[in-house]
Amino acid sequence: MKIAILSTNKHLYSTQRLVETAMQRGHECIVMDHSKCYVGIQQGKPSIHYKGQNITDIDAIIPRIGASVTFYGSAIVRQFEVMGVISANHSQAITRSRDKLRCMQILSGAGLGLPTTGFARTASDVDDLINMVGGAPLVIKLLEGTQGIGVVLAETKKAASSVIEAFYGLGNNILIQEYIKEAKGTDIRAFVVDGKVVGAMKRTAKEGEFRSNLHRGGTAEIVKLTRKEKETAVAAAKAMGLTVAGVDMLPSDRGPLILEVNSSPGLEGIEKATHKDIASEIIKYLEVQYEIKQQLKPTIRRKVKKESTL
């Protein structure tokens, strides 16, 4: 296969590992900056152009779409899909997961465990929102935040009201979320590929911090998931339509609670914590899909030939 990694930075650990693994498994692999791709839309002739070239020889793509270019990146993935190229994650699933509110709504509808969450548009609803999530302490999250940025722990109702009103005053969309104190600054990242958990780690916040993100100075270690945690992670990825997903969960007295489902989970933390070759699992998935596509080709050709004689 010829595989394209859609990434704006070829030097990132995840990008390099995917390229390295794909080549070790006998595939040709290139990195394409999706923010510099552009599309051509014609009747029956969809096309992708990159650096002045019409790209026609890509068999599969692995989207590594950053939050700042979700709309454009998803459009590029969608164009590849229209052209019949295999994708590790579908464009619609990427846009679903990137919208924190939409993600929570989908997971709630699927009956999966979540921290109680509120969403409103005006400061006049602050008191009821705070009561809805069980009062202070509570967590306030920017809808567009990533890697723990834009996440605030409000210890008191007064502090929560002030922060919420400040965010509203700046025109930001936010979620108000129940604080799970029994998690004690830890969460679990389960890495799901094609309907199975291929690795999991427990992340612990640094002293004085409640966010366990590795980008915020948290530490990671391998963890053995309970049956319920595995089932929750797999069900969350399925509900979002993601083949490759990082499912973040909080341990709680009422079972695992999903914080987020990430469509472009980083490989560095999970591979170093678990010593597992997660990149190979992603490439193997593409290999299976490519083989299925190759097996279907004769059937498709026979069907077209039969229809043309009618």
Wavefront OBJ file of the C-alpha trace (Angstrom):
o trace
v 0.000 0.000 0.000
v 0.868 3.640 -0.282
v -0.144 5.269 2.996
v -0.361 8.999 3.670
v -0.121 10.314 7.233
v -2.113 13.548 7.382
v -0.072 15.629 9.837
v 1.033 19.245 10.025
v 4.291 18.260 11.746
v 6.364 15.376 10.420
v 8.667 15.551 13.456
v 6.015 14.588 16.023
v 6.575 11.260 17.788
v 3.222 9.848 16.613
v 3.831 10.803 12.987
v 7.353 9.387 12.969
v 6.255 6.120 14.592
v 3.478 5.581 12.056
v 5.812 6.250 9.124
v 8.517 4.006 10.591
v 6.082 1.159 11.285
v 4.378 1.355 7.899
v 7.733 1.142 6.122
v 8.907 -1.723 8.317
v 5.783 -3.615 7.273
v 6.630 -3.136 3.605
v 4.471 -0.156 2.698
v 5.339 3.123 1.058
v 4.529 5.965 3.426
v 4.487 9.751 3.076
v 3.528 12.643 5.341
v 1.126 15.199 3.915
v 0.305 18.482 5.635
v -3.492 18.421 5.326
v -3.664 22.179 5.930
v -1.832 22.616 2.607
v -3.938 20.147 0.620
v -6.711 21.497 -1.591
v -9.628 19.859 -3.341
v -11.153 19.793 -6.781
v -14.853 19.037 -7.066
v -16.188 17.982 -10.474
v -18.898 15.643 -11.632
v -17.509 12.140 -11.152
v -13.936 13.451 -10.741
v -13.150 14.396 -7.151
v -9.477 15.221 -6.633
v -6.900 16.140 -4.008
v -3.983 18.406 -4.869
v -0.814 18.891 -2.838
v 2.196 21.031 -3.687
v 0.917 21.517 -7.219
v 0.384 17.805 -7.838
v -2.866 15.892 -8.387
v -2.696 13.074 -5.823
v -4.085 9.869 -7.349
v -2.005 7.028 -5.922
v -2.869 6.944 -2.201
v -4.402 3.690 -0.935
v -4.968 4.654 2.713
v -4.701 7.639 5.033
v -4.166 8.054 8.770
v -5.660 11.389 9.855
v -3.769 13.228 12.581
v -6.025 16.280 12.602
v -5.228 19.003 15.144
v -8.005 20.826 16.982
v -7.168 24.168 15.354
v -7.839 22.833 11.839
v -10.693 20.399 12.528
v -13.047 21.823 9.890
v -10.487 21.990 7.084
v -8.765 18.740 8.040
v -12.067 16.862 8.139
v -12.940 18.252 4.707
v -9.688 16.853 3.317
v -10.353 13.449 4.910
v -13.873 13.507 3.444
v -12.475 14.213 -0.023
v -10.167 11.199 0.219
v -13.183 9.118 1.261
v -15.145 10.316 -1.784
v -12.187 9.165 -3.895
v -12.426 5.666 -2.385
v -9.315 5.924 -0.190
v -9.306 3.898 3.053
v -9.149 6.028 6.216
v -8.158 4.972 9.728
v -10.947 7.244 10.990
v -13.901 8.621 9.055
v -14.345 12.362 8.677
v -17.772 12.436 10.317
v -16.478 10.594 13.388
v -13.595 13.058 13.684
v -15.923 16.076 13.695
v -18.283 14.367 16.169
v -15.541 13.611 18.670
v -13.891 17.032 18.392
v -17.083 18.775 19.512
v -17.078 18.098 23.279
v -20.779 18.884 23.674
v -21.846 16.698 20.758
v -19.608 13.920 22.067
v -21.229 14.070 25.512
v -24.713 14.060 23.948
v -23.943 10.992 21.824
v -22.403 9.080 24.732
v -25.329 9.984 26.978
v -27.766 8.722 24.348
v -25.780 5.463 24.193
v -26.288 4.974 27.931
v -22.600 5.264 28.845
v -21.285 6.604 32.155
v -20.447 10.325 32.230
v -19.838 13.017 34.818
v -23.026 15.087 35.152
v -22.611 17.919 32.643
v -24.402 21.216 32.004
v -24.377 23.590 29.048
v -25.974 27.011 28.686
v -25.450 30.257 26.811
v -26.182 33.030 29.313
v -24.949 33.974 32.776
v -28.531 34.168 34.060
v -28.571 30.356 34.228
v -25.432 30.036 36.382
v -27.090 29.138 39.699
v -29.194 26.351 38.207
v -26.222 25.038 36.214
v -24.107 24.787 39.358
v -26.914 22.996 41.208
v -27.419 20.667 38.218
v -23.897 19.258 38.523
v -24.063 18.887 42.321
v -22.594 22.212 43.384
v -18.979 23.158 44.045
v -16.324 22.031 43.598
v -16.951 21.694 39.874
v -15.027 21.719 36.601
v -15.453 24.345 33.881
v -14.262 23.473 30.365
v -13.901 25.451 27.174
v -15.570 23.539 24.334
v -12.582 24.209 22.094
v -9.865 23.398 24.650
v -7.336 20.569 24.222
v -4.575 18.972 26.312
v -6.057 20.398 29.515
v -6.012 24.003 28.249
v -9.158 25.903 29.185
v -10.069 23.545 32.046
v -10.645 25.159 35.453
v -11.480 23.658 38.848
v -13.722 25.987 40.838
v -13.513 25.143 44.551
v -16.481 27.249 45.672
v -19.821 28.369 44.267
v -18.664 31.993 44.300
v -15.489 31.134 42.373
v -17.502 29.037 39.907
v -19.945 31.906 39.281
v -17.087 34.338 38.673
v -15.253 32.049 36.225
v -18.430 31.113 34.343
v -19.493 34.739 33.992
v -15.988 35.689 32.824
v -16.022 33.004 30.120
v -19.492 34.057 28.988
v -18.372 37.686 28.935
v -15.611 36.749 26.499
v -18.105 34.954 24.258
v -16.784 31.451 24.980
v -18.858 28.269 24.919
v -18.272 26.189 28.031
v -19.322 22.994 29.764
v -19.963 22.823 33.498
v -19.088 19.398 34.859
v -19.349 17.452 38.096
v -16.056 17.067 39.962
v -15.275 13.412 40.723
v -13.301 13.711 43.948
v -12.700 9.967 44.366
v -10.624 9.959 41.158
v -7.972 11.830 43.184
v -6.308 13.473 40.178
v -6.054 10.308 38.101
v -7.697 9.167 34.915
v -7.376 6.274 32.490
v -6.558 6.464 28.781
v -7.673 3.354 26.892
v -6.394 3.117 23.321
v -8.942 1.415 21.077
v -8.226 0.097 17.562
v -10.888 -1.679 15.511
v -13.150 -2.505 18.429
v -10.566 -3.719 20.933
v -8.413 -2.125 23.623
v -4.765 -2.451 22.527
v -3.226 -0.559 25.446
v -4.150 1.374 28.568
v -2.411 3.700 30.996
v -3.249 5.482 34.213
v -2.348 9.163 34.254
v -1.714 10.979 37.531
v -1.664 14.742 37.945
v 1.436 16.407 39.364
v 1.243 17.709 42.926
v -1.061 20.705 43.255
v -2.722 20.030 39.877
v -6.026 18.267 39.174
v -5.531 17.829 35.412
v -3.737 14.571 34.658
v -2.774 15.422 31.051
v 0.835 14.562 30.256
v 1.154 18.000 28.624
v 0.331 19.493 32.050
v 3.137 17.575 33.763
v 1.183 14.435 34.652
v 2.825 11.007 34.802
v 1.716 7.762 33.164
v 1.987 4.090 34.024
v 0.583 0.884 32.574
v -2.718 -0.237 34.061
v -4.824 -3.372 33.777
v -8.394 -2.438 32.982
v -11.387 -4.005 34.600
v -13.922 -5.719 32.360
v -16.281 -2.764 32.797
v -13.579 -0.272 31.809
v -12.756 -2.259 28.665
v -16.416 -2.525 27.713
v -16.942 1.193 28.302
v -13.939 2.188 26.173
v -14.962 -0.050 23.267
v -18.600 1.095 23.471
v -17.542 4.763 23.499
v -15.381 4.389 20.371
v -18.221 2.527 18.653
v -20.801 5.165 19.603
v -18.584 7.871 18.092
v -17.893 5.813 14.957
v -14.130 5.841 15.575
v -11.854 2.978 14.573
v -8.836 4.537 16.290
v -9.617 6.313 19.555
v -8.196 7.365 22.877
v -10.952 7.057 25.465
v -10.331 9.012 28.667
v -12.201 7.762 31.747
v -12.379 8.694 35.408
v -12.613 5.956 38.035
v -15.617 6.648 40.253
v -17.840 5.042 42.881
v -20.443 4.410 40.175
v -18.055 2.928 37.623
v -15.911 4.411 34.807
v -17.054 7.854 33.642
v -16.033 9.036 30.177
v -14.332 12.426 29.968
v -13.442 12.527 26.291
v -13.061 10.422 23.163
v -10.050 11.542 21.132
v -9.853 10.837 17.394
v -6.122 11.657 17.151
v -4.686 10.193 20.357
v -0.955 10.588 20.790
v 1.227 7.486 20.695
v 4.174 8.629 22.793
v 2.598 8.428 26.243
v 0.773 5.132 25.678
v 3.703 3.362 23.984
v 6.237 4.442 26.600
v 3.934 3.573 29.503
v 2.838 0.179 28.170
v 5.876 -0.787 26.024
v 3.380 -1.887 23.368
v 3.654 -1.285 19.632
v 0.405 0.642 19.200
v 1.462 2.036 15.807
v 1.524 -1.509 14.366
v -2.088 -2.067 15.446
v -3.175 0.927 13.364
v -1.214 -0.211 10.300
v -2.582 -3.752 10.668
v -6.121 -2.382 10.588
v -5.396 -0.612 7.288
v -3.872 -3.818 5.883
v -7.045 -5.761 6.664
v -9.236 -3.080 5.076
v -7.023 -2.956 1.983
v -7.203 -6.751 1.604
v -10.991 -6.664 1.870
v -11.119 -3.921 -0.759
v -8.891 -5.931 -3.108
v -11.073 -9.015 -2.704
v -14.200 -7.007 -3.533
v -12.774 -5.526 -6.747
v -13.515 -8.529 -9.039
v -17.098 -8.620 -7.704
v -17.537 -4.928 -8.418
v -16.140 -5.307 -11.957
v -18.425 -8.277 -12.712
v -21.433 -6.349 -11.445
v -20.603 -3.319 -13.612
v -20.087 -5.536 -16.688
v -23.405 -7.346 -16.123
v -25.300 -4.056 -15.714
v -23.767 -2.666 -18.904
v -25.228 -5.503 -20.966
v -28.785 -4.846 -19.818
l 1 2 3 4 5 6 7 8 9 10 11 12 13 14 15 16 17 18 19 20 21 22 23 24 25 26 27 28 29 30 31 32 33 34 35 36 37 38 39 40 41 42 43 44 45 46 47 48 49 50 51 52 53 54 55 56 57 58 59 60 61 62 63 64 65 66 67 68 69 70 71 72 73 74 75 76 77 78 79 80 81 82 83 84 85 86 87 88 89 90 91 92 93 94 95 96 97 98 99 100 101 102 103 104 105 106 107 108 109 110 111 112 113 114 115 116 117 118 119 120 121 122 123 124 125 126 127 128 129 130 131 132 133 134 135 136 137 138 139 140 141 142 143 144 145 146 147 148 149 150 151 152 153 154 155 156 157 158 159 160 161 162 163 164 165 166 167 168 169 170 171 172 173 174 175 176 177 178 179 180 181 182 183 184 185 186 187 188 189 190 191 192 193 194 195 196 197 198 199 200 201 202 203 204 205 206 207 208 209 210 211 212 213 214 215 216 217 218 219 220 221 222 223 224 225 226 227 228 229 230 231 232 233 234 235 236 237 238 239 240 241 242 243 244 245 246 247 248 249 250 251 252 253 254 255 256 257 258 259 260 261 262 263 264 265 266 267 268 269 270 271 272 273 274 275 276 277 278 279 280 281 282 283 284 285 286 287 288 289 290 291 292 293 294 295 296 297 298 299 300 301 302 303 304 305 306 307 308 309 310
